[in-house]
Amino acid sequence: MSTFILAFSAFLFVIVIMAVGYIFQQKRISGSCGGLDALGIEKACDCEKPCAKKRARLRNERRLNVQIIEE
């Protein structure tokens, strides 16, 4: 049981130190290799035709925008 408590305390200590460092630096979290921008990709989905779920969401957003403008 003491090994578990020691390991848990060590992980907790590291997480707290990382959180304090993040708070003081106030930098955005970024990947180490540059992410999609390094590959020249502008967005995560380069599909010509979005999937049904995304099309429904876009229709919903457009419908809501039209209702807000009309009121």
C-alpha positions as CSV (number, residue, x, y, z in Angstrom):
1,M,0.0,0.0,0.0
2,S,2.9,2.4,0.7
3,T,4.2,1.9,-2.9
4,F,0.8,3.0,-4.2
5,I,0.7,6.1,-2.0
6,L,4.3,7.0,-3.0
7,A,3.6,6.5,-6.7
8,F,0.3,8.5,-6.5
9,S,2.0,11.3,-4.6
10,A,4.8,11.4,-7.2
11,F,2.3,11.7,-10.1
12,L,0.3,14.3,-8.2
13,F,3.4,16.3,-7.6
14,V,4.4,16.3,-11.3
15,I,0.9,17.3,-12.3
16,V,0.9,20.2,-9.9
17,I,4.3,21.4,-11.1
18,M,3.1,21.2,-14.7
19,A,0.0,23.2,-13.9
20,V,1.9,25.9,-12.0
21,G,4.3,26.2,-15.0
22,Y,1.4,26.5,-17.4
23,I,-0.3,29.2,-15.3
24,F,2.9,31.3,-15.1
25,Q,3.9,31.0,-18.7
26,Q,0.4,31.6,-20.1
27,K,1.2,29.9,-23.4
28,R,-1.2,27.8,-25.5
29,I,-0.6,24.1,-25.3
30,S,0.8,22.9,-28.6
31,G,2.2,19.7,-30.0
32,S,5.9,19.0,-30.3
33,C,5.9,18.5,-34.1
34,G,3.7,21.4,-35.2
35,G,0.5,19.5,-35.8
36,L,-1.5,19.9,-39.0
37,D,0.0,23.3,-39.8
38,A,3.4,21.7,-40.2
39,L,1.9,19.5,-42.9
40,G,0.3,22.4,-44.8
41,I,-3.3,21.2,-43.9
42,E,-5.6,24.1,-43.1
43,K,-8.3,22.1,-41.4
44,A,-8.8,18.7,-39.9
45,C,-11.4,17.6,-42.4
46,D,-10.4,18.0,-46.1
47,C,-13.5,16.1,-47.3
48,E,-15.3,17.5,-50.4
49,K,-18.6,16.4,-49.1
50,P,-19.1,16.4,-45.3
51,C,-20.7,13.4,-43.5
52,A,-24.4,13.4,-42.7
53,K,-23.9,14.4,-39.1
54,K,-21.9,17.5,-40.1
55,R,-24.4,18.4,-42.8
56,A,-27.3,18.3,-40.3
57,R,-25.3,20.4,-37.9
58,L,-24.6,23.0,-40.6
59,R,-28.3,23.1,-41.6
60,N,-29.2,23.6,-38.0
61,E,-26.7,26.5,-37.6
62,R,-28.0,28.1,-40.8
63,R,-31.6,27.8,-39.6
64,L,-30.8,29.3,-36.3
65,N,-28.9,32.2,-37.9
66,V,-31.8,33.0,-40.2
67,Q,-34.2,33.0,-37.3
68,I,-32.0,35.4,-35.2
69,I,-31.7,37.8,-38.2
70,E,-35.4,37.8,-38.9
71,E,-36.4,38.7,-35.3
